[in-house]
Amino acid sequence: MGKLNLSGIILQNILQYTDIGIHVIDKNRKTIMYNKAMAELEGLEIEQVMDKDLLEVFPSLKQNTSTLIKVLDTKKPILNTTQNYLNFKGKKITTINSTIPLIWKDEILGALEISKNITYLKKLSYELMNLQLELNENNHGQINNEKRKRNYTFDDIVGSDEKMLKAIEIGKRTSNSPSSVLLYGETGTGKELFAQSIHYGGIRKNGPFIAQNCAAIPETLLESILFGTEKGGFTGAVEREGIFEQADGGTLLLDEINLMSLGLQAKLLRVLQEGYIRRIGGIKDIPIDVKIIATTNEKPLESIKKGKLRKDLYYRLNVVYIDIPPLRDRKGDIPILSDYFIKKYNPLLGKSVIGIHEEVYKYFNKYYWPGNVRELENAIEGAMNYISHDRSILKKEDFVTCPNIFTQHIVKEKFTLEMDRSLPEYLDNIERGIIYKALKDNDYNISQTAKELGVKRQTLQYKIKKYSIDAK
């Protein structure tokens, strides 16, 4: 009990002194946890809230407007919503909130709300947005691509894999079309490279290409960036074009569309359907001619299932769908890509590398490449920084910045989750495979294998016996 009580005290202190607001109510709507950060956010004292009915403390809330009560009733979480309000001290606050049901054995016990104060961040973001828009206006509404970075075309996409060639062919066909494009690919597969290639390989190549990441930006700020503002639309707002207007006649890349708030997705859908935008605080409809390319690093149907992507927006964007294969599914392209990156970094780093040792390629072919082509490029760039000038072949010892490539021997595909086993069984299966592979790589030497795995010899012997591994 002593340890349990100590753990409880530690947890209570962590929750009280974190800078994230925490508010927990029980199933009777009484507050059972309310930390200092939440009290500061809402301009209250902890004593004013604890052990009291939620609607008694916050009379402005109703049964259908309180996210905590809504989660109690529906048993479904409400995640990453932006809230703007005046707290009890009259201070204007902007937060990002997540409200989660507390369920045990199918019984609702209460609800937890987590609030992150982004008021200052929002202020800085508005200032940054105004600066960005001023710079764009100085360039007559267009980004100076020559100074920003080079423009990529399909000639810059390296590979001969059949799936990649199919994706390139689809991209080329849509280059001269005004139709929307939905790009799916894991992180590091080259989604923006594809988007730029579609733009600069088609009839809009002389128009602007503007990219906007939709993740981790408050809804109200992103709305201002997209649609622009009229003077007086909100405190401090001035008349500014949004990036829809700036991209008129060209292409707008909306990166990570699945992380845009659902409310803003609805407004985006309306723009795509009607062909005009209205600035925040404005009354004038502004026609726009923009080709939309949207990207997602999660399969679109999975995002829809999780409630992160509106189904109607998906169908509107999914006129042309391009699935960019991950590097693990096109490992035959690794030598071609490696040669490309070596030639790229030789002049930049003052090196004369001509290739990679075949031993390294063996590890490359076993590795899962969670960061895809970007991870491969970073690995080669890092190794070329470390290689001595008297050598021209990259060896294993040069890849000091990415040891995972040479220690993660187990091919991840062997452990693809299928919903036919419990989590402990999955973990046991993975551990069994790692031990078996390590034993094999060390000629079944128990001491050497234990050292490589970072466990005691006795622990390894226990695991071998547990999993019935033949250590002979």
ChimeraX attribute file (.defattr): number of C-alpha atoms within 10 A of each C-alpha:
attribute: neighborCount
match mode: 1-to-1
recipient: residues
	/A:1	6
	/A:2	7
	/A:3	8
	/A:4	9
	/A:5	10
	/A:6	11
	/A:7	12
	/A:8	12
	/A:9	12
	/A:10	12
	/A:11	11
	/A:12	13
	/A:13	12
	/A:14	12
	/A:15	18
	/A:16	18
	/A:17	12
	/A:18	13
	/A:19	16
	/A:20	17
	/A:21	24
	/A:22	22
	/A:23	22
	/A:24	23
	/A:25	26
	/A:26	20
	/A:27	17
	/A:28	13
	/A:29	19
	/A:30	19
	/A:31	21
	/A:32	15
	/A:33	18
	/A:34	24
	/A:35	23
	/A:36	20
	/A:37	22
	/A:38	24
	/A:39	20
	/A:40	17
	/A:41	22
	/A:42	19
	/A:43	15
	/A:44	16
	/A:45	14
	/A:46	16
	/A:47	10
	/A:48	11
	/A:49	20
	/A:50	19
	/A:51	16
	/A:52	16
	/A:53	15
	/A:54	21
	/A:55	15
	/A:56	12
	/A:57	15
	/A:58	12
	/A:59	8
	/A:60	9
	/A:61	14
	/A:62	13
	/A:63	11
	/A:64	10
	/A:65	10
	/A:66	15
	/A:67	21
	/A:68	26
	/A:69	24
	/A:70	19
	/A:71	21
	/A:72	26
	/A:73	16
	/A:74	10
	/A:75	18
	/A:76	14
	/A:77	19
	/A:78	16
	/A:79	15
	/A:80	19
	/A:81	16
	/A:82	18
	/A:83	16
	/A:84	12
	/A:85	12
	/A:86	13
	/A:87	15
	/A:88	14
	/A:89	11
	/A:90	10
	/A:91	12
	/A:92	13
	/A:93	17
	/A:94	23
	/A:95	21
	/A:96	18
	/A:97	21
	/A:98	18
	/A:99	25
	/A:100	21
	/A:101	25
	/A:102	21
	/A:103	13
	/A:104	9
	/A:105	6
	/A:106	8
	/A:107	10
	/A:108	17
	/A:109	15
	/A:110	25
	/A:111	27
	/A:112	23
	/A:113	22
	/A:114	18
	/A:115	23
	/A:116	19
	/A:117	20
	/A:118	16
	/A:119	15
	/A:120	11
	/A:121	13
	/A:122	18
	/A:123	14
	/A:124	12
	/A:125	16
	/A:126	19
	/A:127	14
	/A:128	12
	/A:129	19
	/A:130	20
	/A:131	12
	/A:132	13
	/A:133	20
	/A:134	15
	/A:135	15
	/A:136	17
	/A:137	15
	/A:138	11
	/A:139	11
	/A:140	11
	/A:141	19
	/A:142	20
	/A:143	19
	/A:144	14
	/A:145	12
	/A:146	8
	/A:147	7
	/A:148	8
	/A:149	8
	/A:150	8
	/A:151	15
	/A:152	18
	/A:153	18
	/A:154	18
	/A:155	9
	/A:156	12
	/A:157	16
	/A:158	15
	/A:159	18
	/A:160	13
	/A:161	14
	/A:162	11
	/A:163	16
	/A:164	22
	/A:165	15
	/A:166	15
	/A:167	17
	/A:168	20
	/A:169	13
	/A:170	16
	/A:171	24
	/A:172	19
	/A:173	13
	/A:174	18
	/A:175	22
	/A:176	15
	/A:177	14
	/A:178	16
	/A:179	16
	/A:180	21
	/A:181	25
	/A:182	24
	/A:183	28
	/A:184	21
	/A:185	19
	/A:186	20
	/A:187	17
	/A:188	19
	/A:189	21
	/A:190	18
	/A:191	24
	/A:192	19
	/A:193	15
	/A:194	24
	/A:195	30
	/A:196	23
	/A:197	23
	/A:198	28
	/A:199	29
	/A:200	22
	/A:201	20
	/A:202	18
	/A:203	15
	/A:204	20
	/A:205	19
	/A:206	11
	/A:207	18
	/A:208	22
	/A:209	27
	/A:210	19
	/A:211	18
	/A:212	16
	/A:213	16
	/A:214	20
	/A:215	16
	/A:216	11
	/A:217	17
	/A:218	22
	/A:219	22
	/A:220	17
	/A:221	15
	/A:222	23
	/A:223	19
	/A:224	22
	/A:225	23
	/A:226	22
	/A:227	24
	/A:228	29
	/A:229	22
	/A:230	20
	/A:231	15
	/A:232	13
	/A:233	16
	/A:234	11
	/A:235	7
	/A:236	10
	/A:237	18
	/A:238	15
	/A:239	16
	/A:240	21
	/A:241	22
	/A:242	23
	/A:243	22
	/A:244	26
	/A:245	24
	/A:246	27
	/A:247	24
	/A:248	20
	/A:249	19
	/A:250	25
	/A:251	28
	/A:252	27
	/A:253	26
	/A:254	23
	/A:255	22
	/A:256	18
	/A:257	25
	/A:258	25
	/A:259	20
	/A:260	22
	/A:261	24
	/A:262	17
	/A:263	11
	/A:264	15
	/A:265	22
	/A:266	13
	/A:267	14
	/A:268	17
	/A:269	17
	/A:270	14
	/A:271	17
	/A:272	19
	/A:273	10
	/A:274	10
	/A:275	14
	/A:276	18
	/A:277	23
	/A:278	17
	/A:279	24
	/A:280	23
	/A:281	16
	/A:282	15
	/A:283	9
	/A:284	11
	/A:285	11
	/A:286	13
	/A:287	15
	/A:288	19
	/A:289	16
	/A:290	26
	/A:291	24
	/A:292	21
	/A:293	28
	/A:294	28
	/A:295	27
	/A:296	21
	/A:297	19
	/A:298	16
	/A:299	14
	/A:300	22
	/A:301	14
	/A:302	11
	/A:303	18
	/A:304	16
	/A:305	11
	/A:306	10
	/A:307	12
	/A:308	19
	/A:309	22
	/A:310	22
	/A:311	15
	/A:312	13
	/A:313	20
	/A:314	20
	/A:315	10
	/A:316	17
	/A:317	21
	/A:318	18
	/A:319	12
	/A:320	16
	/A:321	18
	/A:322	21
	/A:323	18
	/A:324	20
	/A:325	19
	/A:326	22
	/A:327	24
	/A:328	22
	/A:329	14
	/A:330	15
	/A:331	19
	/A:332	14
	/A:333	17
	/A:334	19
	/A:335	15
	/A:336	13
	/A:337	18
	/A:338	21
	/A:339	15
	/A:340	15
	/A:341	17
	/A:342	21
	/A:343	16
	/A:344	13
	/A:345	18
	/A:346	16
	/A:347	10
	/A:348	9
	/A:349	11
	/A:350	11
	/A:351	19
	/A:352	17
	/A:353	19
	/A:354	13
	/A:355	15
	/A:356	18
	/A:357	12
	/A:358	13
	/A:359	10
	/A:360	16
	/A:361	16
	/A:362	11
	/A:363	16
	/A:364	19
	/A:365	16
	/A:366	17
	/A:367	21
	/A:368	22
	/A:369	22
	/A:370	17
	/A:371	17
	/A:372	20
	/A:373	21
	/A:374	15
	/A:375	17
	/A:376	22
	/A:377	20
	/A:378	15
	/A:379	20
	/A:380	22
	/A:381	21
	/A:382	16
	/A:383	20
	/A:384	24
	/A:385	16
	/A:386	15
	/A:387	18
	/A:388	13
	/A:389	12
	/A:390	9
	/A:391	12
	/A:392	16
	/A:393	16
	/A:394	22
	/A:395	17
	/A:396	17
	/A:397	12
	/A:398	18
	/A:399	22
	/A:400	13
	/A:401	15
	/A:402	16
	/A:403	12
	/A:404	13
	/A:405	20
	/A:406	16
	/A:407	13
	/A:408	14
	/A:409	19
	/A:410	18
	/A:411	16
	/A:412	15
	/A:413	9
	/A:414	10
	/A:415	13
	/A:416	9
	/A:417	11
	/A:418	8
	/A:419	7
	/A:420	8
	/A:421	9
	/A:422	10
	/A:423	11
	/A:424	9
	/A:425	11
	/A:426	16
	/A:427	12
	/A:428	14
	/A:429	14
	/A:430	16
	/A:431	14
	/A:432	17
	/A:433	19
	/A:434	17
	/A:435	20
	/A:436	19
	/A:437	16
	/A:438	21
	/A:439	24
	/A:440	14
	/A:441	13
	/A:442	14
	/A:443	13
	/A:444	16
	/A:445	14
	/A:446	19
	/A:447	16
	/A:448	16
	/A:449	23
	/A:450	20
	/A:451	12
	/A:452	13
	/A:453	15
	/A:454	10
	/A:455	12
	/A:456	14
	/A:457	16
	/A:458	12
	/A:459	11
	/A:460	19
	/A:461	15
	/A:462	12
	/A:463	16
	/A:464	18
	/A:465	12
	/A:466	11
	/A:467	15
	/A:468	10
	/A:469	15
	/A:470	10
	/A:471	14
	/A:472	8
